[in-house]
Amino acid sequence: MAVCFQRLLSSLEFVNRIDAELYRPDLIRSYQCLISSDLALHKMRYLCLIRSGTTPPDREDGLTEGAILFKTTDVRNKVISPTGDFYRIPFSIHSRMLKTRIQNGDVLLNIVGATLDVIGRSAFMADLQGQEANITQAMVFLRGKRGDVCPGYLFAYLNTEYAKDQIRRYARPTGQYNLNLHEVGEIVVPLFDRETQSCIEEFVYKSGELQESSVAKYSQAQSLLESELGLDKLTFDKPVSYAARFSEVALSQAISANRIDAQCFSPAALQYEHVLSTLPNVQPIRFLTAAMVKGAQQEESPDGTIPYVSIKHIQNNEIVAEGNSRRFKGMPVAKQGDLLLAITGATIGKVGIVSRYEELTFSGDMLAITTNGSIDPHYLLAFLSHSIGQVQLQRWITGSTNGHLSPHDVGRALIPRLDEKIEARIASLIKDSIDKTHESERLLEQAKHRVETLIEEAIAA
């Protein structure tokens, strides 16, 4: 059913904007509350330097060194850790983009996105730790001009519904949603006294510290796993071509449906396989699991509500449904402590643990792995997310255009069993990393809630 509302020609905004989304009553309501209050309101253009980046056409994919080039997928309403796995560009390209070089305290804002969930997402750059970074044309940085606004407070405000409603209004649905710099500059920001802003900003910085600690804990777990397996002493050749013996191909044909593709015989896979063969206790995943269940096509039902997730909800080795609760019937269910593994598409092998929810349903491009109690799922997660686990999974992918990994092939991946105390230590580090991420997110939610409360109190006064 169509919803109609009217607007006087004299009240059109941005001179030539006549698209209906700009005048939706439900999105205007919060803005009207702001301007009818006694809050000190300032447009973003007067508070911040606003610049969008570029996407260099001569960039090189796959670089591991160079300046960071932040993309919209990196901007997720969190404090950004510069130690993450980011896209890189050569410093020679970065030097051409110095006007959009990122600094400590910058706030990033997505201005292009396929959906209203992507556009308007923000991120805070607390500490680059000496790294160089830049941005694409799909986002802007916001940098305070005169010190009137604390950047951490601005970041917290952009996560409130008062800011998001403005962004949803201004976003133009032209193929995909986008904002220009003028429209970003029109976003109204309420300013409180410096002390109040600083208190809110403190929550944001503490959140960033916890996020860094989370990354460090995960790195410790991976390093401990590598040292115990002797992977830290390995060096890998990257030959342009390589050969396999007929006996190896024959063995592959016997166990994996006539595999003769090069991927199945990659030197990295074979070298990792050799390392595992030298260990005293190595077991296939199928011996360590109580169940491996493939997801299903969603079928909505009026009975019950449960989160539904797909591959996009695997974030930082955890399942984050972001309030995606819907009603379903007759679908497989994953429970707390289960692992969800991507088995189709471009991100095959991506894995996360269910830790935030008692249970959830999941799409057909994922496989739920339930351990049988003989192995801690956090230790299994640490192994599968490491390159030695990923190489094993990638080796058995079938299909050229849309890859697929069968539950049978997942079950053959070899898992080394270490000393009980070592496994427990690795699992503990992974769990601690996840817990710190949760606490980091809680602090950001607290900062946002504090801003919303202050605004609501001012409106009600």
C-alpha positions in Angstrom: 0.0 0.0 0.0 1.4 3.4 -1.0 1.9 6.1 1.7 1.4 9.7 0.5 2.3 12.9 2.2 2.5 16.5 0.9 5.1 19.2 1.0 4.8 22.9 0.1 7.1 24.0 -2.8 8.4 26.8 -0.6 9.6 24.2 2.0 11.7 22.0 -0.3 15.2 21.3 1.0 18.5 21.4 -0.8 16.8 23.5 -3.6 16.2 20.7 -6.0 15.4 17.7 -3.8 11.9 16.3 -4.4 12.5 12.7 -3.5 9.9 11.4 -1.0 12.5 9.9 1.4 13.7 13.4 2.3 10.3 14.3 3.7 9.3 11.1 5.5 7.4 12.2 8.7 8.9 9.4 10.8 12.4 10.6 9.9 11.7 14.3 10.3 10.2 13.9 13.8 13.5 13.5 15.7 15.0 16.5 13.7 12.0 18.7 14.7 12.5 17.7 18.3 16.1 18.9 18.1 15.4 22.3 16.6 12.4 22.9 18.9 14.6 22.4 22.0 17.0 24.8 23.7 20.0 22.7 22.7 23.0 24.5 21.1 22.8 23.1 17.6 25.6 23.4 15.0 25.8 22.2 11.4 28.6 19.7 10.7 30.2 22.0 8.2 30.9 24.6 10.9 32.4 22.1 13.3 34.4 19.8 11.0 36.7 19.6 8.0 34.8 17.2 5.7 36.7 15.4 3.0 36.0 12.3 0.9 38.8 10.1 -0.4 39.5 8.5 -3.8 39.8 4.9 -5.0 43.1 4.8 -7.0 42.7 3.0 -10.3 46.4 1.9 -10.2 46.1 0.1 -6.9 47.5 -3.4 -6.5 45.4 -6.2 -4.8 47.0 -8.5 -2.3 49.6 -6.1 -0.8 50.7 -6.9 2.8 52.7 -3.7 3.2 52.0 0.0 2.5 49.5 2.5 3.7 46.0 1.3 4.8 43.1 2.1 2.5 40.0 2.0 4.6 36.9 0.7 2.8 33.2 0.9 3.8 33.4 -2.7 5.1 35.9 -1.5 7.7 33.5 1.1 9.1 31.2 -0.6 11.5 30.3 1.8 14.2 33.3 0.8 16.3 36.8 2.1 17.1 39.1 0.9 14.4 42.2 -1.1 15.4 45.1 -0.4 13.0 46.4 -3.9 13.6 43.5 -5.4 11.7 43.7 -7.0 8.2 43.1 -4.1 5.9 43.5 -3.4 2.2 46.9 -1.8 1.4 48.2 0.7 -1.2 51.8 1.6 -2.1 53.2 4.7 -0.3 53.7 6.2 -3.7 49.9 6.3 -4.2 49.3 7.3 -0.6 51.5 10.4 -1.2 49.2 11.5 -4.0 46.3 11.4 -1.5 47.8 13.4 1.3 44.7 15.7 1.6 42.8 12.7 2.9 45.5 11.2 5.0 43.9 9.9 8.2 45.0 11.3 11.6 44.4 10.2 15.2 41.0 11.5 16.4 39.3 11.4 12.9 35.8 10.1 12.6 35.0 8.1 9.4 31.5 8.2 7.9 30.2 6.0 5.0 28.6 8.2 2.3 27.9 5.4 -0.3 26.2 2.1 0.4 23.8 -0.4 -1.1 21.5 -0.1 1.8 20.6 2.3 4.6 22.5 0.0 7.0 25.8 0.7 5.2 25.5 4.4 4.5 25.9 6.4 7.7 28.0 3.8 9.5 30.8 5.5 11.3 34.1 4.6 12.9 36.6 6.3 15.3 40.3 6.4 14.7 41.7 6.5 18.2 45.3 5.7 17.6 47.0 4.8 14.3 50.1 3.5 16.2 52.4 5.2 13.6 50.7 3.7 10.6 49.7 5.6 7.5 46.1 5.4 6.3 43.7 6.8 3.7 40.1 6.5 2.6 38.1 5.7 -0.6 35.6 8.0 -2.2 32.8 6.0 -0.5 33.5 7.7 2.8 34.5 11.0 4.4 36.6 11.9 7.4 35.3 14.4 9.9 38.0 16.4 11.7 37.2 19.1 14.3 38.1 22.6 13.2 38.3 24.7 16.4 38.1 22.2 19.2 34.4 22.9 19.8 33.5 19.3 19.5 35.3 16.3 21.0 35.8 13.7 18.3 34.8 10.8 20.5 31.6 12.6 21.4 30.9 13.3 17.7 31.4 9.6 17.0 29.0 8.6 19.8 26.4 11.1 18.5 26.6 9.8 14.9 25.4 6.4 16.4 22.3 7.9 17.9 18.9 7.8 16.2 18.9 11.6 16.1 21.9 11.6 13.7 20.9 8.4 11.8 17.5 9.8 11.0 19.1 12.8 9.4 21.4 10.6 7.4 18.6 8.4 6.3 16.7 11.5 5.1 19.5 13.0 3.2 20.7 9.8 1.6 19.7 9.8 -2.1 18.6 6.4 -3.5 20.3 6.7 -7.0 21.2 3.1 -7.8 22.7 2.9 -4.4 22.4 5.3 -1.5 24.8 8.2 -1.4 25.5 11.5 0.3 27.5 14.4 -1.0 29.7 16.7 1.1 27.1 19.4 1.2 24.5 17.1 2.6 27.0 15.7 5.2 27.6 19.3 6.2 23.9 19.8 6.8 23.8 17.2 9.6 22.9 19.1 12.8 25.0 18.3 15.9 23.9 19.3 19.5 26.9 20.5 21.6 27.1 20.1 25.4 29.8 21.6 27.6 33.3 20.4 27.1 33.4 18.4 30.4 30.2 16.5 29.4 31.6 15.8 25.9 35.0 14.6 27.4 33.2 12.2 29.8 31.4 10.6 26.8 34.6 10.5 24.8 36.3 8.6 27.6 33.9 5.7 27.1 34.9 5.6 23.4 38.7 5.6 24.1 38.2 2.9 26.8 36.3 0.9 24.2 39.2 1.3 21.8 41.7 0.1 24.4 39.6 -3.0 25.0 39.3 -3.7 21.3 43.1 -3.5 21.1 43.4 -5.9 24.0 41.0 -8.3 22.2 43.2 -8.2 19.1 46.3 -8.9 21.2 44.7 -11.9 23.0 43.7 -13.4 19.7 47.2 -12.8 18.3 48.7 -14.5 21.4 46.5 -17.5 20.8 47.6 -17.8 17.2 51.2 -17.4 18.2 51.0 -20.1 20.8 49.4 -22.4 18.4 52.1 -21.7 15.8 54.9 -22.3 18.2 53.5 -25.6 19.5 53.1 -26.9 16.0 56.4 -25.5 14.8 54.8 -23.3 12.2 56.8 -20.3 13.3 59.9 -22.0 11.8 58.3 -22.8 8.4 59.1 -20.9 5.2 57.0 -21.3 2.1 58.0 -21.2 -1.5 55.6 -19.7 -4.0 56.4 -21.5 -7.2 54.8 -20.4 -10.5 54.1 -24.0 -11.3 54.4 -27.4 -9.5 54.0 -31.1 -10.2 52.3 -34.0 -8.5 53.1 -37.7 -8.8 50.6 -40.0 -10.4 50.3 -41.9 -7.1 49.3 -38.7 -5.4 46.6 -38.0 -8.0 45.4 -41.6 -7.8 45.1 -41.2 -4.0 43.2 -37.9 -4.5 40.9 -39.6 -7.0 40.2 -42.4 -4.5 39.2 -40.1 -1.7 37.8 -36.9 -3.2 35.8 -37.6 -6.4 38.6 -37.5 -9.0 40.4 -34.3 -8.0 43.2 -33.4 -10.4 43.0 -29.6 -10.1 46.1 -27.6 -9.1 44.5 -26.3 -5.9 44.3 -29.8 -4.4 48.1 -30.2 -4.7 49.3 -26.7 -3.7 52.7 -26.8 -2.0 51.4 -24.9 1.1 48.6 -27.5 1.5 51.1 -30.4 1.2 53.6 -28.7 3.5 51.0 -28.2 6.2 49.9 -31.8 5.7 53.5 -32.9 6.2 53.7 -31.0 9.5 50.5 -32.5 10.7 51.7 -36.0 9.8 54.7 -35.7 12.1 52.5 -34.9 15.2 51.7 -37.8 17.6 48.0 -37.1 17.9 46.0 -35.7 14.9 42.3 -36.4 14.4 39.9 -35.5 11.6 37.1 -33.1 12.6 34.5 -35.8 12.1 35.9 -37.7 15.1 35.6 -34.6 17.3 32.1 -33.5 16.4 28.6 -34.6 17.6 27.0 -33.1 14.5 27.7 -31.2 11.4 24.5 -29.7 10.0 24.0 -27.6 6.9 21.7 -24.6 7.0 18.5 -24.3 4.9 16.5 -21.9 2.9 14.6 -19.6 5.2 10.9 -20.4 5.7 9.0 -17.8 7.8 6.4 -18.9 10.3 4.2 -17.0 12.8 5.4 -19.4 15.6 8.4 -18.2 17.6 11.1 -15.7 17.1 14.8 -16.6 16.6 17.8 -14.8 15.1 18.6 -15.8 11.5 22.1 -15.3 10.2 24.1 -15.7 7.0 27.8 -15.4 6.1 27.8 -11.6 6.5 27.1 -12.1 10.2 30.4 -13.8 10.8 32.5 -11.0 12.2 35.8 -11.3 14.0 35.4 -15.0 14.5 32.0 -14.6 16.1 28.4 -14.6 15.0 26.9 -11.1 15.3 23.2 -11.1 14.3 22.7 -7.4 15.2 19.1 -7.8 16.3 18.2 -9.7 13.2 15.3 -11.6 14.8 12.6 -13.1 12.5 10.1 -15.9 12.7 11.0 -19.2 11.1 9.8 -22.8 11.0 11.4 -26.2 10.6 15.0 -24.8 10.2 18.3 -26.2 11.6 19.2 -24.6 14.9 22.8 -23.7 16.1 23.3 -23.3 19.8 25.7 -21.5 22.0 29.2 -22.9 21.6 28.6 -24.2 18.0 30.8 -23.0 15.2 29.3 -21.7 11.9 31.5 -22.2 8.8 30.9 -20.6 5.4 30.8 -23.4 2.8 29.8 -21.6 -0.4 30.7 -18.2 -2.1 33.7 -16.0 -2.0 34.4 -16.4 1.7 34.5 -20.1 2.1 36.3 -21.1 5.3 35.2 -18.0 7.2 34.3 -19.3 10.7 32.7 -17.9 13.8 31.4 -19.1 17.2 27.9 -18.7 18.5 28.5 -16.9 21.9 25.9 -14.1 22.1 22.8 -16.2 21.6 21.2 -19.3 23.2 20.2 -20.5 19.7 19.8 -19.2 16.1 19.0 -20.4 12.6 21.3 -20.1 9.7 21.4 -20.0 5.9 22.2 -22.8 3.5 25.6 -21.4 2.8 26.8 -22.2 6.3 27.6 -25.4 8.2 27.0 -25.7 12.0 29.7 -27.7 13.8 28.8 -29.1 17.3 31.8 -30.6 19.2 31.4 -33.9 21.1 32.9 -32.6 24.3 36.4 -34.0 23.6 37.6 -30.6 22.3 37.0 -27.0 23.4 35.2 -25.2 20.5 37.3 -22.2 21.1 40.5 -24.2 20.4 38.9 -25.6 17.3 38.0 -22.1 16.3 41.6 -21.0 16.8 42.8 -23.8 14.5 40.3 -23.4 11.7 40.7 -19.6 11.6 44.5 -20.0 11.3 46.1 -20.5 7.8 46.9 -24.2 8.6 43.1 -24.8 9.0 42.1 -22.5 6.1 44.5 -24.1 3.7 43.0 -27.5 4.5 39.5 -26.3 3.9 40.4 -24.3 0.7 42.1 -27.4 -0.7 38.8 -29.3 -1.1 36.7 -26.6 -2.6 34.8 -27.7 -5.7 33.2 -25.6 -8.5 34.9 -22.9 -10.6 32.3 -20.0 -10.5 30.6 -20.6 -7.2 32.8 -22.7 -5.0 31.4 -25.2 -2.6 32.7 -27.2 0.4 30.8 -30.3 1.3 30.3 -31.4 5.0 32.2 -34.6 4.1 35.3 -32.6 3.0 35.0 -30.4 6.1 35.0 -33.5 8.2 38.4 -34.7 6.8 40.3 -31.6 8.0 43.0 -32.7 10.4 43.1 -31.2 13.9 46.3 -31.6 16.0 45.6 -32.5 19.6 48.1 -30.7 21.9 48.9 -31.0 25.6 45.6 -30.5 27.5 47.0 -27.4 29.3 48.1 -25.9 26.0 44.8 -26.4 24.3 43.1 -24.9 27.4 45.4 -21.9 27.3 44.7 -21.3 23.6 40.9 -21.7 24.2 41.1 -19.3 27.1 42.9 -16.6 25.1 40.3 -16.8 22.3 37.4 -16.6 24.8 39.1 -13.7 26.6 39.4 -12.0 23.2 35.7 -12.4 22.5 34.8 -11.2 26.0 36.8 -8.1 25.6 35.1 -7.4 22.3 31.7 -7.6 24.1 32.9 -5.2 26.8 34.2 -2.8 24.2 30.8 -2.8 22.4 29.0 -2.3 25.8 31.0 0.8 26.4 30.2 2.2 23.0 26.5 1.5 23.6 26.8 3.3 27.0 28.3 6.3 25.3 25.5 6.4 22.7 22.9 6.0 25.4 24.3 8.8 27.4 24.2 11.2 24.4 20.6 10.2 23.7 19.6 10.7 27.3 21.1 14.2 27.4 19.2 15.1 24.3 15.9 13.7 25.5 16.3 15.5 28.8 16.9 18.8 27.0 13.9 18.2 24.7 11.6 17.4 27.6 12.7 20.5 29.6 
